[in-house]
Amino acid sequence: MNHQHELDAPTPHVADIVRDFYDQYPYPQPIDNLDKYRRLWQDPQRRRADYHLFWPTRSYRDDHTILIAGCGTSQAAKHAVRWPNAQVIGIDFSATSVHYTEALKQKYNLNNLQVYQLPIERASELATQFDQIVCTGVLHHLEHPAAGLQALRGLLKPDGALHLMVYAPYGRAGIYLLQEFCRRIGIEAADADIRDLMVALKALPPGHPLEHLLREAPDFRQETELADALLHPHDRAYSVPQLFDLIASAGLTFSRWVKQATYLL
């Protein structure tokens, strides 16, 4: 009877698995202090340069509307600090991430920030339009990234800007080698396994092909970041042509790379 019950049990959806992962291992590592970040963005020229990165020909303003789609533990709060005259909304499907963001909102009295537990695919429920949508490190974890991007497109003003970041296959080649290693030996997203993995990675000999990656990559310094990089239950990467296809499928027009130099001859 028990065996039959297991056979009949429904398979969890990708969204449920990923949400449970982030509820247990919120990303990025939760923080409770934004003082240094606030001082950094008090420079008006820094804010002006950031604005014109997305609207190079438009007159500067600092009261725009911003959606942080998949805000994690602090990204929406940081944008609210960065743009005190803007109206910022952060959404995330993880209750844990929303909790940490709400804590930062209360601590820093961020009256220009609203936070909702809401998956990107249901972003239309916000029923508003935004000047800017920021979605970094999120779409590649969705079961249907194109549907998620299309949902965000529906909330973008005609002259709005969408700041998007997805994984790339070449830059993450070392990550995918380590992911495969974890799968082969049965390492899972559990506290004990993660601690054992950190010990094993530190024991790699000098000159190992992954030595530079482990030394330089910020995602290997904390257990939460390590879990996100190597033990995430679902992610994919996009080549440049694949990214352009994804953008076009949502009816969007590519503007520029945030960091141009890598893509210039």
N, C-alpha and C positions, 0 to 999 in steps of 0.2 A: 504493500500500500504506500509506504513512504517513497519507494523508488518510483512508482507511478506518479505520485504527487510532484516529484522533482522533474519528471519528464514533461508534465503538463504546465509547469510554472512558466510564466511569460518571460521572455528575454528582455532585460532592462534596455531601454532606449539609450543611445549614445549620450543624449542630453542629460539624462538622469545619472549616468555613470560619471560624466565630467563634473556635474554639479556636486555630487557626493565627494568627488576627489578634492574640489576646491573648498568645500565645507570643512574637510579634514586638514588640508594643506593649503591655506589661503595664500594667494600670491598677489603682489610681492610680499616679502616679509613684513608683517604689520609694524607700523611705527606709531609713536605717540607725540612726536615733536616735529613741527614744521617751521620752527623759528629760523633756521639757516636758510630754508627754501624761501621764506617770506623776505628775508633781507636781500637775497639774490635778486628777487623780482621787484624790489622797490625801485630799481633803476628804470626810469621811464624809457630810456633809449633801448634797453633790452626788450621791453614790451613792444615798443614801436617796430623794432626789427623783426620780432616774432610775428606781429600782425602782417607786415608787408611780405613776409615769406609766403603767405597764403593769398594775399590780395595786393600784388605789387603796384597796381594802378589805381587803387581806391583810396580815398582820403581816410586818414587814420581815425579810428574810434575805439573806445574801450568798453562800450556798453552792449556788445553783441551777445547773442544767445548761443550757448555751447551745450552740446550733448556729449557726454563721455559714455560710450557704449561698451560695456564690459569694464567697469571702472576699477575692479579689484579692491584692494584694501585702502588705497590712498589717492589714486589718480584724480578723481573728481574733486577731492578736497584740495589738492595741489592747484588745480585750475581755478578753483574759487579763490584761493589765496593770491594766485598770479593775477587774476582779473577781478578785483574787488567790485568794479562797477558793472560787470557782466552778470547775466543770469545763467547759472550752471545747473544742469540736471545730470545726475549719474545713475546708470542702471547696471545691475548685475544680477545674475540668477542665483548667486551664492548668498545665503543668509549670513554666513560668517563674514564675507567681504562687506556686505551692507552694514553689518554691526560695527566693524572697524571704521568705516567711512563716517557713520553717524557719530561715533565717538570723537573723531577729529572735528566734525562740524560743531559739536557742542563745545569742545574745548576752545576752539578759536572763534566761536560766535559767527559762523559763516552763514549769515542770513541770506546770502545770494546763492545758496546751494540747496537743492532738493535731491533726495536719494530714494530710489525705488528698487525693490526686488522684482526684476522683470527680465526675461530672456530677450535677446536681440530680435529674435523672430517675431516677437509681439510688441516691438517698439512702436508700432502704429497706435497702440492704446494711449500713448502720450498725447496724441491729437494736437500736436503743435509743430511749428516749423523752426528750423535752427539755421543760424548763420554758419556755424561750424559744428561738424561732428568729428569726434576723435575716437578711432577704433583701432587700437594697437595691440597686437598679440592675442587676438580673440577669434577672428573669423576662421583661422586654420584649425581651431578646436571644435567647430560646429560640424554636425553631421551633413548639413547642406549649406556650405558657405555662401553660395550664390543667392540662396533665399534670404540669408541674413543680411547680405549687402543690399539686396533689393528692398528689404524692409527699411533700412537706413536711408536709402535713396528717396523713399517716399516722404521722409521728414526733412529733407534738405531744401533750403530755399533755392530759387533759380540761380542766384549768384553766390550760393553758399560754397564752402570748401570742406572736403572730407579728408581728414588726415588718417591714412591707412597704413598699417604695417602687418605683413604676414611673413612667415618663415620662408627662407630660401634654401634650396637643396645643397648648393655648393658651400655656403657659409656654415651649414650645419652638418657637414659630412662627418666630422668627428663625433658630434652628438649622436647621430644615427648609428655609428659604430658601437657606441657605448649602450644605446638603447637595445640593440640586438644582443649585446653581451648580457645585459640584465634579463632579457627574455629567455635566453638559452639556459641560464643557470637558475632561473626561477625567482629572481629578486622582484618583490612586489612593493607597492606603496604602503608600507607598514613601518612604524617607528624603528623596530629592531633591524629590519632589512636595510633601511636607509643609513642607520649608524654603521652597520657592517660594510655597506658600500663605500661610505666616506673613508673608513679605515683602509679598505682595499685600494682605493684610488690614490691615497697618500703613499702607498707602498710601491707604486710603480717605479721602476728603476730610472736613473738619469738617462736621457736620450730616447726614452720611449716615444713613439710617434704622437701620443696624446699628451705629452708632458706640457707643451706650450698651451694647449687648450685648457687644461686643468689649472694652470697657473694664472692665465689671463682672464678666463671667463668668469664674470661675477656670479653666475648661477651655480657655482660649485662651492660657495663660501658658507651657505646656510642650508640646513636640512630642507626647509621649505622650497628654496630655489633649486636644490638638487633634485627633489621629487618632481618639480615642474619640468625640468629639463630632460630627465632620464626615465622617469616612471609614469609619465602622463598617459592616461588610457587612450587618448585619441588626438592625433595631430597629423597634418600633412604640410608639404612645402610647395611653393610655387616658383617656377622659373620666370624670367621676365616676360616671355611670350604668354605663358599661362596667366600671369597677373594681368596683362593687358586684356586678355580674353575675358577674365573675370570682371574687370572694370567695365568693359564694353557691354557685357551681358546685363549689367544693371542700368544701362543707359547713361553712364557717367563718361566724362571726358578727362583723360589724363592731363595733368598740368605740369608737374615737375617732381623730381626726387627731392626730398628734404635735404639730403646730403648728396650733392650732384657729382662730386669728383669721381666717385667709384664708377660712374656710368659714362664718363667722358673719355674720348680717345686721347 
